């Protein structure tokens, strides 16, 4: 029987990385990811992520479920539509979303990502 795996809510020493200059729009945010699980076909992943305040460009090729554990963030699509999310809220970013990811207050989220095939 497959092992049931916990998904931690903390990063436990995960390395912090800066947002690449070609995507960065404001601030000097760093982020950290602690992936808890990836499927054998590498199309499903889940874990915990956190980042400092700042904004950067995103383009999603994957579907991502997010549950915000701490902080506030704003997603603004290239079409101008925007949403603000706070700790305790959950949302899905569908594949094809393109726009700005802005951390308004240092944030931490649980994520589950599905990468569709060709």
N, C-alpha and C positions, 0 to 999 in steps of 0.2 A: 504494500500500500504506500502511495506517495506520502512524504512527510508534509505536515501542515507547518507553514513558516510564518513567524511573526513579522510584522512590518513595524519597525521602530518609529517613534515620533521625534527622535533626536538624531543628530548626525554623527555622534561618537567619533570625532577625529577625522571626518571626511575632509579632504583638501579643498581649500577655497581657490577659485579661479576667477580671473577678471573677464568681463564681457569683451569680446574682440572689438577692436577699434572700428572696423567696418560696419558694425551693427550698433555701436553705442551712440545714444542721442543726448543723454545728460547724466551728470553725476559720475561717480567712480565706483559703481557697485561691484561687489564680488558675490559669487554664488558657490554653493556646495551641494552635491548630490550624493545620497547614499542609496544606491539601488539595492532593494531587498530581494528581488526575484526577476529573472528573465526566462521566458519560455525557451524550450530547446530550439525552436525555429527562429528565435530572436525577433518575434513580431509583437510580443506582449512583455511589458516591463512595469514594475511598480516599486515605490520607495518613498523617500522623503527628500525634499529640496528646500533650500532657504537662500535668501538674497538680501542684500542691503538696498537702500533707496537708490533709485536711478531709473533710467528708461533706455530701452533698446528695441531695435527692429526684430520682428519674428515672422517666419513663414512656416506654417504647419503642414507637413506631409503626413502626419499621424493624427489620430484622435486622442485627446487627453482628457481624462476625468481628474479634477482637482478638488481637494477638500482643504480649505485654508485653515490652518491651525493657529496662526498668529499673523498680525499685521493687516495692512490694507494694500490693495493694488488696483490699477485701472488697466483695462484692455480697450484699445481704440483700433477699430478696423480701418483699413484703407478707404472704406466708404464713409468714414466719419462717425459711425455708430460707436458708442462707448458704454462700458459698464464698469462700475466700481464694486469691488468685492472686499468683504471684511471677515475677520476670524469667525469661524463657525459656519460659514457659507460654503456651498459646493457648486461646481459648474463644470461644463464640458466645453472644450475648445475643439471644434471639428476640423478634420483635415481640410486644407484649402484656406484656412484663416490666414490673413496676412495683415500686419499692422504693427502696433506699438504695445509692448509689455512694459508697464511702469509700476515700480514698487514705490508706493507712497510712504509706507512705514515698513521697517524691516519685517520680512514675511517668511513664513514657513508653511509648506503644504505637503500633504500626501498626494501622490499622483499614481495614476494607472494609465499607461499608454498602450494603444494598439496601432501597429503599423500595417495598414492594408497591403496586400500583395498586388502584383501587376495584373 
